[in-house]
Amino acid sequence: MPIDKSWMQLGRSTQEYFDGVEKFLDYAYQRVNDSIDGKIRCPCISCVNVDRQDRTVVQTHLLYKGIKRDYTTWDRHGENEGIDSGDSDSDTDSDRGGNEATPFEQCDDMQGLIEEGCQQDPNEDAVKFYKLLEEVETPLYKGCKKYSNLSFVVNLMHIKTVAWEAKVGGPVQYRWMYPIERYLHKLNTYVRNKARPEGSIAEGYLADECITFCSRYLRQAETKFNRLERNDDGGEPLPDTSRLSIFSFPGKTVGTGVLTPMSDKDHDAATRYVLINCDECLPFIEEHKDFIRMQHGVDHVEEEHRLHFANWFRSKINIIFLGYLLMIS
């Protein structure tokens, strides 16, 4: 009759696992022939069939630490005896005469004394812990793959904590650390002498404030307050008022022009950039956002505006143009 080993894959807190440990010990002590002083090889995840322990210690190890789940053929405990590697281990022990102890076996007596002082059955805290382990693997409801009983409770506690934190602390922008951390990084860049960081920060801050103060009165010198924009080529706005504001500044190419085909995604991004940065489109931008709020509410306004503004603007201009043609006809 085949041996039932399915309990090896179950959780250590289940009754099937407890019963399986007892059946394993009964099976091993009935079949093992190379036991030394009533000790057998312990198949727990720590001893890995190297250390020999008595029945009580083996039982404790299997209950607290667990059995090696890949030890599916109990060749070290009498299964298929005389066929596989169990014979070679038996021969090795017989060559020693059963008297000489290995370095691992020399610690058996001390380990036995230690384990004797330990509680054999799980205490109340351990039982609670094993119960939580079961809840980790138990789905919230039948067929649920996203949440287990424990993860759902943890998420509820997190939501409750966040709500309490917002109620006590107020809006997050008044208490978060990101602006302070960014400013501390700026102060850290002032440090030149690491032996005197405070003095370096004070000196760098003072120098920066002096430069900022003086630059507001130096009209002829280039400062960060009167410096041209990075995309400005230095020309004056064109007198042609028929052009859009975004195209009213002259520009020049950098290097030789290269004709590159534009994908639909790049074309949509370029169209969106021109429309959003054109002053003449500002009324239409606000109108489109109001239209989104009326249709979909206040959520995801910016995302919907970014995705659909170009098509909405094209349709709006077509309607205005048709109305103008009807008016002049």
NORUR-V617329 format. One record per residue. RES is the residue in one small letter. D_FIRST is the distance of its C-alpha to the first C-alpha in Angstrom with 1 decimal. Layout:
RES;D_FIRST / RES;D_FIRST
//
This chain:
m;0.0 / p;3.9 / i;6.5 / d;9.2 / k;12.3 / s;14.7 / w;16.7 / m;18.1 / q;20.2 / l;21.6 / g;24.9 / r;25.2 / s;26.9 / t;24.2 / q;22.5 / e;19.0 / y;20.0 / f;21.1 / d;18.0 / g;15.9 / v;18.3 / e;17.9 / k;14.1 / f;14.7 / l;17.5 / d;15.7 / y;12.9 / a;15.9 / y;18.1 / q;15.7 / r;15.2 / v;18.5 / n;21.2 / d;24.0 / s;24.7 / i;28.4 / d;29.8 / g;26.5 / k;26.4 / i;23.6 / r;24.0 / c;24.2 / p;22.5 / c;25.0 / i;27.3 / s;30.1 / c;28.7 / v;26.5 / n;24.8 / v;28.3 / d;29.4 / r;27.9 / q;27.9 / d;27.1 / r;24.5 / t;27.1 / v;28.3 / v;25.0 / q;24.2 / t;27.7 / h;27.4 / l;24.2 / l;25.7 / y;29.2 / k;28.7 / g;25.2 / i;22.4 / k;22.8 / r;21.2 / d;21.0 / y;19.0 / t;15.8 / t;14.7 / w;14.9 / d;16.6 / r;19.2 / h;16.9 / g;14.9 / e;12.4 / n;13.3 / e;15.9 / g;18.8 / i;18.4 / d;19.8 / s;22.3 / g;20.8 / d;22.8 / s;26.0 / d;25.9 / s;25.3 / d;28.2 / t;30.4 / d;29.9 / s;30.6 / d;33.7 / r;35.0 / g;34.6 / g;32.8 / n;36.2 / e;37.3 / a;36.0 / t;35.7 / p;37.9 / f;34.9 / e;34.1 / q;37.7 / c;37.4 / d;34.4 / d;36.8 / m;38.8 / q;35.9 / g;34.5 / l;37.9 / i;38.1 / e;34.7 / e;35.6 / g;38.5 / c;36.5 / q;35.2 / q;31.5 / d;31.1 / p;32.5 / n;36.1 / e;37.8 / d;38.8 / a;35.4 / v;33.9 / k;36.7 / f;35.9 / y;32.2 / k;33.4 / l;35.6 / l;32.8 / e;31.0 / e;34.3 / v;34.6 / e;31.5 / t;32.4 / p;34.7 / l;38.0 / y;37.2 / k;34.7 / g;35.2 / c;37.4 / k;36.9 / k;40.1 / y;39.8 / s;37.3 / n;38.3 / l;39.4 / s;41.2 / f;43.1 / v;44.3 / v;45.4 / n;47.4 / l;49.1 / m;50.0 / h;51.5 / i;53.5 / k;54.8 / t;55.7 / v;57.6 / a;59.5 / w;60.5 / e;61.5 / a;63.7 / k;65.3 / v;66.1 / g;67.0 / g;68.6 / p;68.5 / v;66.5 / q;69.4 / y;71.3 / r;68.7 / w;66.6 / m;67.0 / y;67.2 / p;71.1 / i;71.4 / e;68.9 / r;70.8 / y;74.0 / l;72.7 / h;71.7 / k;75.3 / l;76.6 / n;74.3 / t;76.0 / y;79.3 / v;78.1 / r;79.8 / n;80.0 / k;76.6 / a;78.3 / r;80.3 / p;78.1 / e;80.0 / g;83.4 / s;82.1 / i;80.8 / a;84.1 / e;86.2 / g;84.1 / y;84.2 / l;88.0 / a;88.6 / d;86.6 / e;88.6 / c;91.9 / i;91.1 / t;90.1 / f;93.3 / c;95.6 / s;94.1 / r;95.2 / y;98.8 / l;98.7 / r;99.4 / q;100.2 / a;97.1 / e;93.8 / t;91.3 / k;87.9 / f;89.9 / n;92.1 / r;90.0 / l;89.5 / e;86.1 / r;83.9 / n;84.3 / d;88.1 / d;90.2 / g;93.4 / g;95.1 / e;96.8 / p;95.5 / l;96.8 / p;99.7 / d;98.1 / t;97.0 / s;95.3 / r;92.3 / l;89.4 / s;89.3 / i;86.2 / f;88.1 / s;91.5 / f;91.2 / p;91.9 / g;89.3 / k;89.0 / t;86.1 / v;84.7 / g;84.6 / t;84.4 / g;83.0 / v;79.8 / l;78.8 / t;75.1 / p;73.4 / m;72.1 / s;68.8 / d;68.6 / k;67.0 / d;69.7 / h;72.4 / d;71.1 / a;71.0 / a;74.6 / t;75.9 / r;74.4 / y;75.9 / v;79.4 / l;79.3 / i;78.1 / n;80.7 / c;83.6 / d;85.9 / e;86.9 / c;83.4 / l;83.0 / p;84.1 / f;81.7 / i;78.8 / e;79.5 / e;79.8 / h;76.5 / k;74.8 / d;76.4 / f;75.2 / i;71.6 / r;71.9 / m;73.1 / q;70.3 / h;67.2 / g;68.3 / v;68.7 / d;65.2 / h;64.8 / v;68.5 / e;68.9 / e;65.8 / e;67.1 / h;70.6 / r;69.4 / l;67.5 / h;70.0 / f;73.4 / a;74.5 / n;73.9 / w;75.4 / f;78.5 / r;79.0 / s;78.9 / k;81.2 / i;83.8 / n;83.8 / i;84.5 / i;87.4 / f;88.8 / l;88.8 / g;90.5 / y;93.1 / l;93.8 / l;94.3 / m;96.6 / i;98.9 / s;99.0
//
